């Protein structure tokens, strides 16, 4: 029996396919419709719901019988009837939401033993037409360095996210960590934590494609834009750290009138305004006819001049400002420490400046290596080494920042230690007093009984 592959419907005998097409033409004639006026995906829906499903036993007579899952329309394909316990394999639909797919690739959906379909259809192979990551899957497997860098990214971002969550838990749990400086640290931790979480989510999206097929493009595009936003937010909050330390050293009295809400407005509002301008310009300048979309109707993947002026220039300006703050602070603090009149707060400024010295070069270097790097064609070994170093630096930024600002900070260590000692003291006192209370109670009871007997 000769079988033909029908996109979105499965593999069936040629006469069955001809029967579906004939019935479809009759349906259009009965409803005064023309095939030229009906989109291909809507035509597939008509064929499935009005022809295949009501008459599937005649169309798929080669699989008709008991113990199987009947055909089902899942808003993209007409899943063919399949024996219970087996998996339906059928060619990808020709068109979905205006986007064409290759019939040489297959989608799958499992039929349970009780004759019911699995909740979702696996369209991951079909999505090779709409995501660059999927189309280059074969190349990724061949490139060992890229695989290693992806693993490093994943491990680094997971470690950064966990470290930042731990730091946020410490800062939010103790009242001693509620001053303005620590609140700015919390903003910085949130920015880097959300950036790490967004990367993990974006990288996991292709694995979730079968569950998000109808909205995959929109979710992937939104996640990509969020990546830019959190990247900018990290630098804005890094600027807040430098600005606060500069004001504390140079204009300490000005901090009396400055509240955390002012830092919050700039740290959150700045990236929002920056991204809003970027999104508007990208949409205005987007030309689908000259741009190869990685994701359909998502104008944010291809780089152009807008990225440099709206995203990269503000980051460079922030790095320059923080470098100025750092040099100015170091000069003032070192000059004060050389004097015999140095106060405790000068030593605290010195510790804060050292933390900024650790964080600033790492952040600036991490940004620079996203802009430049060796060419893969001319120096493949250099490109491989560059990708590995880049993945280590970028993915561990959150972890590195949490060390000087939280885990290795003597002030934070003292607060945690004091609370731990207090907790141990309460437990010890409670445990030591319990036997004595029982003894006192027993003695009082014994004495009372003796009095009664007397």
Secondary structure, 3 states (H helix, E strand, C coil): CCEEEECCCEEEEHHHHHHHHHHHHHHHHHCCCCHHHCCHHHHHHHHHHHHHCCCHHHHCCCCCCCCEECCEECCCCEECCEECCCEEEEECCCEECCEECCCCCEEEEEECCCCCECCCCECCCHHHHCCHHHHCHHHHHHCHHHHHHHHHHHHHHHHHHHHHHHHHHHHHHCHHHCCHHHHHHHHHHHHHHHHHHHHHHHHHHHHHCCCCHHHHHHHHHHHHHHHHHHHHHHHHHHHHHHHHHHHHHHCHHHHHCCCHHHHHHHHHHHHHHHHHHHHHHHHHCCCCCCCCCCCCCCCCCCCCHHHHHHHHHHHHHHHHHHHHHHHHHHHHHHHHHHCCCCCHHHHHHHHHHHHHHHHHHHHHHHHHCCCCCCCCCCCHHHHHHHHHHHHHHHHCHHHHHHHHHHHCCHHHHHHHHHHHHHHHHHHHHHHHHHHHHHHHHHHHHHHHHHHHHC
